[in-house]
Amino acid sequence: MWGCLELPLFGILTDWNGAALDYPFGFSLAVDPTHLWFISAPQSAQQIHPHATNGKFMPELWKYDVAELFLGDPDSGNYLEFNLAANGAWWASKFSAIRRPAEFQPAFQNRVKTFADESSTITSVATLSIPLDFLAKEINFSKTTTINVTAIQGSPEQTFLSATKLAGDDPDFHQPSQFSKLENLPMDSIG
């Protein structure tokens, strides 16, 4: 599965309040002709939900260490949240407004796939794969899509991280109007 892919690894270097992290939180995003790939590469030991299993859907992953991907449609206000644990367990939801789950949830479990490589004692790598046709249907995925990568680390004390600077003194990742625009990222194959 991993092969010889060379992807840029981005890092979140500070927490919600701007304090430097002891270890950066690494991640990458890639688009191929059929899928969006979200790769999480935390540089510190992870506290994973005790019932989380590789490749399985698991509610409440955010109560432990997790990487999160948010994708928004600025026209409709709909957005998707994906959580990915270091062992490949995952969770997702569609929101019709800020923190309001959509009445009808997509069939995430039929479309989302995850992979995990926990062989490294330094960095665990987990990947979430989402079909582009699924994203197009759910949030009109295109260069106008908004995006943010966030993470919760250091459980049980929890440190909150966001690739895009979000407003507020208290951590709140559900700010789709503040997400970065996908068109500003170097992903040439996005329609």
N, C-alpha and C positions, 0 to 999 in steps of 0.2 A: 504494500500500500504506500509506504513512504517514499521508496525509490530515491532518486537523486534530485528531487525538487530543490531549487534554491529560491526561497522567498525572503523578502525583507522582513526583519523582525523589528517591530516597533516596541518602544518601552514606555511605560508610565513610571515616572521617577518620583512623583510626589503624591501625598494623600489629599483628601478633600480640602484640608486646610492649608495646603502648600508645604507641609513638612516633608523633607527628603526621606525617602524610603531606605531602609537598610539594604534591600534587594529590589531591583526594578521588576516590574511585572511585564513580561514579554507577551506579545501577541502579533498575529499577522492576519491579513485578509487577502483572499485571492478569488478571482472569477475565472472559470473555464467556460467553454461553450454551453454547458448545461447546469452548472452549480456555482453557488457562492460557498466559499470555504472560510471558516473562522477557526484560527489556530490559537490555542492558549498555551503559553509556556511560562508559568510562574517560576520565579527563581528561588523560591523558599518552600519549605515543607508545607503541605496542605492538610487542613482539617476537613475531611470529607464527611458528608452526611452519613451516619452509620448504616443506613439502609440503602445507600446508593450502590448501584451495580452497573458495570460497564455496558454502555449501549442501551440502557433502560431509562424510560421516563420516570422521573422522581420529583414529586411536589416538594416545595419548601427547601430546595437546595440552597437558597440564599441565607438560610440560618447557619450555614457553614461557609468555608472558603469556596468561592466560585468566580468564574469569568462570566460576563454578561455581554450580549450583543443586542443593541436596540436598532431597529430599522423603521423609519417613519415615512408616511405619505403626507407631504405638507398640504396637498389639496383637500384630502378627505379628513385629515386629523387622525386616521387610523395608524397604529404602530404595532410592531411585533417585538416581543422580548424573548430572548433565548438565554437560558442559563446552562453553563457547561462546567461540570466538576472535573477535576484532574484525572479521575478514573474513567471518564467517558459517560457518566450518568448525565442526564439532561432534563430540562423542563422548558416549556414554551407557553406563551399566551398571546392572543391578539387583543388589543385594546381599541375601543371605539372613541375614547376620550381619555384624558389623563387619569390614570389609575382605575378606569372603568373597563373591566373585561367585556369584550364583545359578547352579545347574547348568543351568537352561534360561533363556536370555536372551530377553526380549521382542523382537518385530520392530520395533525402534526405527526402522530406516530406512524402513519403510513408513508411519510415523505422524508422526515429528518433521519439522518444516520450520523453516528458518532464513532470515533476511533480513539484509542488511547495507547500510549507507549509509556509505561511506568518503569522501564528498565533502568533509567538513569537515577542515580542517587542524588543528583544535584537538581535537575530540572525534569519535571514531568511534562509531557506534551499530550494535549488532547485536541481533537479536531471535530468540528460540527460541519456537516455538509447539508446544504439546503438547495433543492432544485429551483432554478431560475423561473420556470413556468409557474411553480407554486407561489413564489414571491410576486410575480407579475399579477397573478390573480388576486392575491390577498392585499397587496399594498401598492400596486401599479409600479413595481420595481423598475427603476430607470436611473439615469444620471441625476434626476431631481430628487431621488430618495435621500432622506436624511439618515445619519448614522452616528452611533456612539458605542464605544467599547468601555465597559466599566468592570470593576472587580470588587469583591469583598474578600479581604485577607485577614490573617491573624486571629481567627476565631479561637476562643470565644469572645475576646475583647473587640474584635472586628475593626478593621481599618477600611475606609471606603475610598476607592480610586476611580477616576474618570479621565479618559483620554481627552475629552472636550471639557473645558472649564465650564461648570454649571453654577447657576446663581444660588445664593442662600448660605446661611451659616450651618444649617443642619443638612446632612446628606439626603439628597432626593434625586435619584436617577431618572425619574419620570418627568423629563422636561423636553419633550420632542421639539419644541420651537427653538431650543438652544443647540440641538445636534448639529454636527458638521454636515455639509452637503457632499454627497457621494461624488458629484462632478469634480470636486477639488482633489479627489484621490486618484492616483495613477493606475486606473483599471480600464484599459483601452477597450475591452470587449463588452462593456456595458452598453446596452442599447439607448 
